Amino acid sequence: FVVAQIPPRALSRFAVPAFIAGVLLLIAVLVFGEMGKGAQRWLDIGPLTIQPSEIMKLAMPLMLAWYMNQRPIPPSIYRLFGALV
């Protein structure tokens, strides 16, 4: 209910920085990641232990929505290919 009250423009402004932060955190897991339950997917940041893939589960759809919203509908095949990449 709380997230539904956020205006779409605010979410649009948040999409690119959230995606970039998520990618940087995923790279940090490759370099500094901690093993947990048999897999290297946790990142220790001081007293916090986070799993960046959970952030990307929100950031990726936001980023795709932002990307696809840049041009009118229907999207071209090139635009769809860009989203797939």
N, C-alpha and C positions, 0 to 999 in steps of 0.2 A: 504494500500500500504506500509506503514512504517513497520508494523508488519511482512509482508511477506518478508521483507529484512533481518530479523533476522535469522541467521544460525540455522538449526535444533539442532545442538549440544548445542548451547547456551540455546535454549528452554528446552532441556533435562536436563541441569544442573539446570535450574530454577524450574523444576517441583516439586521435593520433598520439597525444602524449601517453595515454594508457597503453597503447600498443607498443610504442617505443620503449617504455619502462618495462613492460613485460618481456620483450625480446632481450633487453639488457640483463634482466634478472635470469632469464633462461641461459644466457651465455655465462653469467656468474655461477650458475649451478654446475656448468661443465668444468669451470676452473676451481671453484671453492666448495662445491657441493658436498653434503654430508650423506653418508649411507644411512638408510632407514628402511627396515623391513626388506632388505635384499636389493634395494635399488638406490641409485644416486639421484635423488630428486628433491632433497631438502636443502634449504639455504639458512644458515645461522647468521642472524643479524642482531648481535648483542643478546638481549634476553628473548628475542623472538626467533622462532623457527618457522619459516614459511615455505610453501610449495608454489613456485611461480606459475606452474601450469594451471592452478586455480584462477589466478589473475587473468591468464590468457583466455580462459573459458568465457570471461566477460568481455575482454578487450577485442577479441577476434571478431565476433558478430558486430560490435560497435564500429570497428574499422571497416568491415565490409559494407555496412549500411552507409557509412560516410563516403566511401569510395563510389558506391553505386549511385549515390544521391548527387554526385557532381554533374551528371548529364541527364537529359530527359529520357523518359521511358518510351519505347522499349530499348534496352541496352544493345549496343552492337556486339557482334561476336568477339571483336577485339577487347571490348570492355569486360565481357564475361571471361575471356581467357586471362586478362589481367587480374581479375578477382580470384580466379582459380590459382594463379601463381602465388 
